[in-house]
Amino acid sequence: MLDFTFFTPTKVFFGKDKHKEIGKIIKEYGFTKIMMQYGKNSIKRSGLYDTVVSAIRAEGIEIVEMGGVEPNPKLAFAKEAACIAKKEGVQMILAVGGGSVLDSSKYTAAGACFDGDMWDFPTKKHTPKKALPVGCILTHAAAGSEMSSSAVISYPEIGMKRGFNSDTNRCLVAVMNPELTYTVGAYQTACGVVDMMSHTMERYFSLCPPTELTDNVAEGILKAIIKAGKTAVENPSDYEARATLMWASSLAHNDLTGCGRENVLPVHQLEHALSGEYDGIAHGAGLAVLYPAWARFMYKKDAARFARFARNVWDIVEADDEEAARQGIIAMEDFFVSIGMPASLSDFDITTDCIDRLVDLCTFSKTRTVKSYVDMDEAVLREIFHLAFHKE
Amino acid sequence: MLDFTFFTPTKVFFGKDKHKEIGKIIKEYGFTKIMMQYGKNSIKRSGLYDTVVSAIRAEGIEIVEMGGVEPNPKLAFAKEAACIAKKEGVQMILAVGGGSVLDSSKYTAAGACFDGDMWDFPTKKHTPKKALPVGCILTHAAAGSEMSSSAVISYPEIGMKRGFNSDTNRCLVAVMNPELTYTVGAYQTACGVVDMMSHTMERYFSLCPPTELTDNVAEGILKAIIKAGKTAVENPSDYEARATLMWASSLAHNDLTGCGRENVLPVHQLEHALSGEYDGIAHGAGLAVLYPAWARFMYKKDAARFARFARNVWDIVEADDEEAARQGIIAMEDFFVSIGMPASLSDFDITTDCIDRLVDLCTFSKTRTVKSYVDMDEAVLREIFHLAFHKE
């Protein structure tokens, strides 16, 4: 077990109608003026907007609104929001939405306490020491941003999508009512399932010795996600399945599944290149194609671990490690397809012509490799992207 | 899944030599004067005392010492410590030790911010709203107090041992170096194993519908504890086993295993009566006898769940639920005995004569029942204590 620091200070309020308590929760911390970020009009259509705004105003708390956060949230938006947050003197950013709104809010919160260029956060030119507290009312189970230390932003002007990790990115409070995810469509639900599974698997398949406790926990979380994912896609109003996915999204990415392990998330780095380049590709859908491709390239490097994964998560009974590992990857791929995910990058209407550009993005223009079982240099990345164009 | 609040703000520093960083860690929070609590002389013999004191003083931080915390820590000691903490104006309590030192420190921390009788905390006459921050350097994996909201204290003058739960009981920081537990003897190691297993099982067997995600996580934690427990008892310097137990003790009791479930801990309430009455009985040893006794009384009330436990934790293959459940309880009991735990209350040199007194303590002199699958009134408690005198 490698040394680690574990820090999940977020106070989680989980359950039915919990969002109605948001005013009281914010008041408890003494905040009197907040910024509320949200996406497009869906929270207005659903009535969530009215409920939340009323609950907050009922406690005499002032709201500065920043609606219009886009999927793959944009740096320009967060910059503008940070500027307004400073000017208005808001004490907290409340994200009402999913991972995109949360990540936009996190960048805003850090930007509001910083006078330089916010792109310095992901490029590591500046590590935020301070940020406004962020709270959220979660409406989508996927990114795990509600408890994670990470925030990812797109900078379309230069065709980049990059994240940064910092304890200042940990939410102060997260309000999670699984019922708010009933209206998430099957495709987006499935994308969320893949995203949270990837957060768990990235740590599970990181470069370090086995960690029995963390491994068992990760396998248990994966099995619960697979079962609940199937149910939620088929029956969007199944409370238990929605609740399982919502809580799993947090546990998958709050570092619990990485305790004592390396935390590198290689496939996420490939996918950020992909959906950074193609704004129409949902992060989860990109992962659904790239994860099996990465696994097919890597599994022989640690067949014992991939075999354990196959047996404990996918109930593969094959005795030979390498063959079990291969069957496990196929089972994963079949599961992704069964919940409506693409099987190949060609399903996104792109061709292998994009590979050069993706490799360039992953390697930060040939200035780095991506760590995994094999150091992923240009040649390796190229092969993995090629595999992602062909289902086995 | 029942509604829940999840709050684990403790910052965990886990790994080799982490205790040497304690001075820097405390300084990071800006504290300049702390109280350090510890037990008897073992930390002086091992050299830990010198290392810790030097590391703290090297940062110019003043230490008020309170050595001498006893196992089953005493209210009188905590009262005195709270009084000194107030007088000296310390800003933090640092516990160097196991669960007893931690619980004593937690009572002290709450008492230092309260002017009334500290026995009002467990009797619920007063709920602490504020407490000094508590940090710890953990030397024993068992109680999970390093991340839990609970603190238990003994009041021998009236023959009582009682706990209270409060978010003010959550540690600010927990420093965990598994190597510090190498010197914990086999018996105490086994007691710790039983304690952390019980923390997990109490929530697993609470009165509510199955919660797939939490159940999977709990089973994974239990399996890791069982494997590492056996190893650590046999080979006290096995880092991986010690690390697994140390981290498992935290996860077992930081509420992760209770998310979406009832949190009542009935068997703990029976055991607190037992070790409150008999100071020589270690908490874990008491649980090792009482848990199987409780299970033998209860399993037919929810055979499906006890059968799941038997199959997923103890690899029982029996198809019939009730029979599988019974075999699972025997497997648990055999495991406890295999790591050196007693099988019967008579192993503590007490007789069935004590049962009246224990029942009286559990029912707070016949003013309450203890909730479980069956409401545990006097008759039920009596039967369970009788079962605890006879191994099946």
Interface residues (C-beta under 8 A of the other chain):
Chain A: M1 L2 D3 F4 T5 F6 F7 T8 P9 K11 V12 F13 F14 G15 K16 K18 P178 T211 E212 L213 N216 V217 E219 G220 I221 K223 A224 K227 A228 Y239 E240 A243 T244 W247 A248 L251 L256 C259 G260
Chain B: M1 L2 D3 F4 T5 F6 F7 T8 P9 K11 V12 F13 F14 G15 K16 K18 P178 T211 E212 L213 N216 V217 E219 G220 I221 K223 A224 K227 A228 Y239 E240 A243 T244 W247 A248 L251 L256 C259 G260
